[in-house]
Amino acid sequence: MGESTSSSIRRRMGGSSLVASMVDEHTRQSVLNIVERSIPAEDLVAALEKAFALWG
């Protein structure tokens, strides 16, 4: 069996990634998207604070 596309892409990119995302349930608009190899807590908190300040 062949490997899945996502695992193939992940291997070529050099490993796994972390994803942090948030979607407004009413408008279905994406208000936060972070895709990184590592997401430090301070960076996540800062991004969440900014998203809440902008979107409420």
Contacts in CASP RR format, 6 or more apart in sequence:
PFRMAT RR
TARGET T0000
AUTHOR 0000-0000-0000
METHOD contacts of the structure
MODEL  1
MGESTSSSIRRRMGGSSLVASMVDEHTRQSVLNIVERSIPAEDLVAALEK
AFALWG
10 16 0 8 1.000
10 17 0 8 1.000
15 37 0 8 1.000
16 37 0 8 1.000
17 35 0 8 1.000
17 36 0 8 1.000
17 37 0 8 1.000
18 34 0 8 1.000
18 35 0 8 1.000
18 36 0 8 1.000
18 37 0 8 1.000
18 38 0 8 1.000
18 39 0 8 1.000
19 33 0 8 1.000
19 34 0 8 1.000
19 35 0 8 1.000
20 32 0 8 1.000
20 33 0 8 1.000
20 34 0 8 1.000
20 39 0 8 1.000
20 44 0 8 1.000
20 47 0 8 1.000
21 30 0 8 1.000
21 32 0 8 1.000
21 33 0 8 1.000
21 34 0 8 1.000
22 30 0 8 1.000
22 31 0 8 1.000
22 32 0 8 1.000
22 48 0 8 1.000
22 51 0 8 1.000
23 29 0 8 1.000
23 30 0 8 1.000
23 31 0 8 1.000
24 30 0 8 1.000
24 31 0 8 1.000
24 55 0 8 1.000
31 51 0 8 1.000
31 54 0 8 1.000
31 55 0 8 1.000
32 47 0 8 1.000
32 48 0 8 1.000
32 51 0 8 1.000
34 43 0 8 1.000
34 44 0 8 1.000
34 47 0 8 1.000
END
